[in-house]
Amino acid sequence: MARTSRTASPRMREVALNHRVSEFIPRYYQVYMVLQQRIREGEWSRDTLMPTEEEFTQKFGVSRVTIRKALNMLQAEKLIIREQGRGTFAAPPPRRQPRANFSGLLENIVDFELHTQVKVLVFETVKLPDDVAQQLECAPGTMGRKIVRVRSDSEAPFSFTTCYVPEPEANALNGESLGNRTVQAALAAAGVVMTTAEQRLSATVADMATANYLGVEAGSPLISMTRVMRTDKNRPVELIRALYRPDKYEYRVNLSRERGGDAPRWSLRLS
């Protein structure tokens, strides 16, 4: 099996975790996000040793415990293989998965949280509505957390989101731990890592209350998104219902044409 130097690439040497970002997202999660993106981009091939924990510690300027937690998350997602006595190897995701991979939703989470601000409208423990419990595959009457927030960039508000998290995962969330983070990031910091998502997009119009929050006219078109996020054990732990201003939100996916068959068929291309 071929071996190459463990020395990090020039791009990796440029990595320096931002202390301002650390106020919102734990450093181990920042490391995880950087490394998972590099793996998906193919920076390390399957037969190339990745840097050691000690080398990553020096490159990122963090403790070994921090690096270890990030690598554990990558291993749980099967993005790396650790072989005793040999080292760590990248394991890019397979071409096909049971559900669409949602790496693109989180790859820029550090930048997203650093450059946007959130206003909390509702943060309370509730009995999950019947339709929510059904989507989260919970028993009727299950308790959970309801979080309603408006997120803005430097110019204007752009999203109105309602999020439900069932117990026991909901117990990991409080106002202080959530802060400006996305709910995904706050749950990940508590050890609840989501690996797949089911997402639907449609169009709707703004009612009076939502229009006021988003700074648009009532009846204005909005993008409606519903997303259910699952752990690696296929447990639904978050339901998000979001409304976006179409002038402030863009959703992109990469598609590839499949060969064979009588008619052209396009499928999601995983990065």
Rosetta blueprint (number, residue, H / E / L):
1 M L
2 A L
3 R L
4 T L
5 S L
6 R L
7 T L
8 A L
9 S L
10 P H
11 R H
12 M H
13 R H
14 E L
15 V L
16 A L
17 L L
18 N L
19 H H
20 R H
21 V H
22 S H
23 E L
24 F L
25 I L
26 P L
27 R H
28 Y H
29 Y H
30 Q H
31 V H
32 Y H
33 M H
34 V H
35 L H
36 Q H
37 Q H
38 R H
39 I H
40 R H
41 E L
42 G L
43 E L
44 W L
45 S L
46 R L
47 D L
48 T L
49 L E
50 M L
51 P L
52 T L
53 E H
54 E H
55 E H
56 F H
57 T H
58 Q H
59 K H
60 F H
61 G L
62 V L
63 S L
64 R H
65 V H
66 T H
67 I H
68 R H
69 K H
70 A H
71 L H
72 N H
73 M H
74 L H
75 Q H
76 A H
77 E L
78 K L
79 L L
80 I E
81 I E
82 R E
83 E E
84 Q L
85 G L
86 R L
87 G E
88 T E
89 F E
90 A E
91 A L
92 P L
93 P L
94 P L
95 R L
96 R L
97 Q L
98 P L
99 R L
100 A L
101 N L
102 F L
103 S H
104 G H
105 L H
106 L H
107 E L
108 N L
109 I H
110 V H
111 D H
112 F H
113 E H
114 L H
115 H L
116 T L
117 Q E
118 V E
119 K E
120 V E
121 L E
122 V E
123 F E
124 E E
125 T E
126 V E
127 K E
128 L L
129 P L
130 D H
131 D H
132 V H
133 A H
134 Q H
135 Q H
136 L L
137 E L
138 C L
139 A L
140 P L
141 G L
142 T L
143 M E
144 G E
145 R E
146 K E
147 I E
148 V E
149 R E
150 V E
151 R E
152 S E
153 D L
154 S L
155 E L
156 A L
157 P E
158 F E
159 S E
160 F E
161 T E
162 T E
163 C E
164 Y E
165 V E
166 P E
167 E L
168 P L
169 E H
170 A H
171 N H
172 A H
173 L L
174 N L
175 G H
176 E H
177 S H
178 L H
179 G L
180 N L
181 R L
182 T L
183 V H
184 Q H
185 A H
186 A H
187 L H
188 A H
189 A H
190 A L
191 G L
192 V L
193 V L
194 M E
195 T E
196 T E
197 A E
198 E E
199 Q E
200 R E
201 L E
202 S E
203 A E
204 T E
205 V E
206 A L
207 D L
208 M H
209 A H
210 T H
211 A H
212 N H
213 Y H
214 L H
215 G L
216 V L
217 E L
218 A L
219 G L
220 S L
221 P E
222 L E
223 I E
224 S E
225 M E
226 T E
227 R E
228 V E
229 M E
230 R E
231 T E
232 D L
233 K L
234 N L
235 R L
236 P E
237 V E
238 E E
239 L E
240 I E
241 R E
242 A E
243 L E
244 Y E
245 R L
246 P L
247 D L
248 K L
249 Y L
250 E L
251 Y L
252 R L
253 V L
254 N L
255 L E
256 S E
257 R E
258 E E
259 R L
260 G L
261 G L
262 D L
263 A L
264 P L
265 R E
266 W E
267 S E
268 L E
269 R L
270 L L
271 S L
